[in-house]
Structure formats: structure tokens, C-alpha cells
Amino acid sequence: MPLQMLDRDLGVIDHPLTVGGLRIGTRTTVLRRGDGSVTLVSPGPLGDGDAAAIAALGPVSAIVAPNLFHHRFVGAASARFAAARLYAPAALAAKQPALRIAGPPSEIADDALHAIAVGGMPKLDETLLVHLPSRTLVATDLVFNLRPPAPWLTRTFMRFNGGFDRFGPTRMCQRMCKDRAAVRAAIDHVLGEDFDRVIMAHGQVLPSGGREAIRQEFAWLAAPVARAA
């Protein structure tokens, strides 16, 4: 799909994507910064038309791989926008040694764009972004929002995974939580931010009510951990 502007300085590009037979799609988030430059978050398979639409907003100065999973198209985006610096978790260098990582995603933060690293999930190592001018939380894999219609395999697997026809973390995501206190601290930090919309990589953008939805869907972090007898 072409670049869709959700706010004055916030846009998304939705891409078809099949992973392991599952049609889950992916999304590039496009942020225009106060200095007129553009930051790309979790870039997907960008075509020439996508690149032209992005360039019309301003020069791309930063590309963000927000976690350890969303790096498949980062190399191509970096080659296309050669002047941009890449920000990603340090551990991504071991998975993709060819990538030239300038620093962690937190380094792109400023007064209009806050970055919250989600600790306690080392296999994901995701950083959330809050774009204050548009009151938008930009997540990647921490939450899904896949809705009908969808092929049978996608529906079946994602229902089993707790990630179909609902907003929130999947069961796989919850199992990545190794330190509840650390994850809860990050969610508490997020809930202290001013946002309404939520963008994620897979599924429909949640246009409003995002803060309360995050509060409800991560309430399990406050529940006592069951102990073996």
C-alpha cells in the first residue's frame, strides 16, 4: 500500500509479508522530525514508489530496527538511504554482522520522540517509541492486532497463539518474558506517556484508546507468579 499519513508528521506503509506460511504483513513507520529529517522505524520491503514518497517528506537521517526480529529489510533500506544512520539493539550485530549499527534505538530520542527500552525480554529486546506530536505509541512485536479476514492457517495458528482478532501480546511474546519486574517497569513507563494511537508491525493500527488497551492487556504482569508445590 502507498504511504498513508496518519498525522502531519506520522505515516505508515503497509506491506504484504508471509512468514512460515502465515500471512501477517508488516509495516514501515515514517516519522518526520522537528529538523525536517525523516526516521524510518522497522522498514519493510520498500519499493521505488515508497522511497519517492518518503523522500518527498524529507531526507532520511535514521533507520531503526526496534528489536532483534525486525532486521530482514534493514540492509536494503540502509543501502537505499545511504546517508541514514542505523539504530538497533547491540545484540543484533551478532545476528547480522554486515549491518553498521550506529547505536541503540534510544539514541534517536528527543523532546518530541521518547524511547522506552523493554527490559526483561532478552530474546526480543524491543524499544518502544512515543511520538508526542501525534500522541502515538510505535511498537513492533510487543503487541499484535491481526483481524479478519485471513487465510485458514493464519487464523488457526494465531488464534492458538492468542494473537488473532484481538489487540495485545501473543502467547509467544508472553513466554519471552524472563523478568516480570523489568517488563512491568517498562509498561509503567509507557503508561506514564501521553498517547492514544498505537502502531504495531503486524495487524491493524489501533486509532484510539491505546493507553487503556495497553494497561488492560499487560495487567497480567501484576498478577502473582504461580510457584511449584
Buried (B, 14 or more C-beta within 10 A) or exposed (E): EEBEEBBEBBBBBBBEBEEEEBBBBBBBBBBBBEEEBBBBBBBBBBEEEBBEBBEEBBEBBBBBBBBBBBBBBBBEBBEBBEEBBBBBBEEBEEEBEEBEBEEBBEEBBEEBBBBBBBBBBEBBBBBBBBBBBBBBBBBBBBBBBBEEEBEEEBBEBBBEBBBBEBBBBBEBBBEBBEEBEBBBBBBBBBEEBEBBBBBBBBBBBBEEEBBEBBEEBBEEBEEEEEEEE
